[in-house]
Every structure is written in C-alpha cells, then in structure tokens.
Amino acid sequence: MWVLGIDTSCDDTGVGLVEDGRVAVNLVASQVALHQAFGGVVPELASREHLKVIRPLAERALAEAGIGPQDLSLVAATRGPGLIGALLVGYAFAKGLAWALGRPFYAIHHLEAHIAAAWPEGLEPPFLALVASGGHTHLFEVQALGRYRLLGATRDDAAGEAFDKVARLLGLGFPGGPEIERLAREAGEAIPFPLPLKGQEGYDFSFSGLKTRALQLVEKGLPAPALARGFQEAAILHLAEVVLRAAEDTGHRVLLVAGGVAANQALQERFRQAGLQVHFPPRGLSQDNGAMVALAAWRRYRAGLPPSPLGLGATAYWPLEEA
C-alpha cells in the first residue's frame, strides 16, 4: 500500500511516499536561502513559500514513484505542533486530497513522526526516545504506539535553536548545527563550557546558559573553532547525561534519537559509546520531512488505530501525550 505524507510544520516543505513501510520517495524543498538573511525562520515568508511549492512537489513525488493519486491508500499530514500558518498549508492540502480521493486521512503529531523515522521495523516498546531539533528537545518513554510519557523537556531553548543562535554569534550560516559541527572539527582543543542543570533530580534540559557563555567568549575575542567545539561538546554531554541517567533510573536499554540534531556525528558517537541499544534515523530522515509523516501514518494504520476526521483542525500547540 502507498502512503503519502506531508510536513509543513516550519520552513521546509516535505513530501514523502512510503510503500508497505519502505520509504520510496522523500522530497524536501528547503527554504534556507530565503531565511538566511534573517538568521532564522520568518513565519509569514515560510507560509507563502509552502503555498508556492506544495502542489508541484507532490506531483513530482508521485512521478518519481511511478504512481498516480488513485494509487494512494492513505494520506497523512503534520497536524502540529509548529508554526500555525505553515502547518495549515500542508494540512489543508492533504485533507483536500484525501477527501477528493475518498481515502483515509491521518493527522500526525510532528514528534511522533520524528520518532517513527528512527523506529526500526521489529522493535517493540517500551523504550526511550529523545527528540532534539530546532524547535523541540523532549525525552519520552514510548510505552506503545500512540502512548507516550514525557520524562523531561527543555526549560528554554531547544538544542537545535541553541546551535543556530551560537552559530549566529560566530558569524556562521543558517541553519547553525552543521556549521558548528564543521567549525568544531578545525579546533585543536575545546574551550570549557559549564554543564547545565548539574545535580538536578529530573530529566529536563537547558541551553540558555551555554548560549550566554558563548556570547561572553565571543566578546572576549577567543578563537571561533575552539569556542564551537566547546559549545558542541557541552551540549552533547548535557543531552547524554540526562538521557543516560533516565535510562538507568527507568531500566530501559533501548534508545531512539530523532530530530535534526540527531544527524550530528559527534552526538551519534557519544551515544553509541553509552552502552545502550541506540537507533538513529536513516540519512535524510533526521530533518523535517514528509516520509516520516507517512511512516507514522502507516504504523498507525497497521496497528488498527483509526484515521482522523477531516473536520479536525491544525494546532500550533499539541502535547504528544494527547496525540
């Protein structure tokens, strides 16, 4: 069966096709060049760009798969959370297509889609899932498909957001994660950064202190590569410390790491050395994309979870525990 998934939760327009749980097509129209001059995403510009590209991108995806709209069995889109104007573009397009074709429609939670991208076939819950991206840093206990318990979340900036802001301080490009990672490789040594929330009993995250420390170091004129490496090492160590402590406390030995930050090679290496069974998304599925939405819908359909009513609206705020 063919599943079409659409994601327009932020600035990237994602259209993906999944055939029987296998990603067949994954197209992403990036808006990096559009927003780069502003150092971050401008919501109104993002919405307008989604409107321009959503239909031709969907048509291209179908053409690359060698199928037509009538070959689709399910249609899915990100319902939330995200930028509401951006969300509405892909969500309305997908609902309209599902209605016109008479196909079931699945409204997918953005974080569940990220988890689905890293969830290998045959892995059964329970396990832990860390979603770290430009808009989210959340740690969940996945009890079953559709059943999630939030263990901790960021108290301020998301991990990817902090990478973007520190990259801006260093005069680097947007998005900042790949730029920080590239620059960090040039450093002979790292400038030390303090570990956030040291000694906490819970499983929350915080990146605002690292960002402030980076600003102080930039103002002192310290070398950018050593600063980038120090920031990256501290951010990764913070993520790992919280997650590994949660794994020890809960007894879980399986971890999924998803979201754009999961593509960071230094982060992947740190978690692979942690003694857990760790899974990351395949290449191309870490960033926001439509294929992960299609994967989540396919899993829900296969598990017997009902489709969504077409009258259900998009939402900027939607806790995963309520999905």
ABEGO torsion letter per residue (X at the ends): XBBBBBBAABABBBBBBBBGGBBABBBBBBAAAAAAAAGEBBAAAAAAAAAAAAAAAAAAAAAAAGBBAAABABBBBBAOBEBAAAAAAAAAAAAAAAAAAGBBBBBBBAAAAAAAAABBBGBBOBBBBBBBBAABBBBBBBABBGBBBBABBBABBBAAAAAAAAAAAAGBBOBAAAAAAAAAAABABBBBBBBBGBGBABABBBAAAAAAAAAAAAAAGBBAAAAAAAAAAAAAAAAAAAAAAAAAAAGBABBBBBEAAAABAAAAAAAAAAGBBBBBBBBGAABBBAAAAAAAAAAAAAAGBBBBBAABBBBABBBAAAX
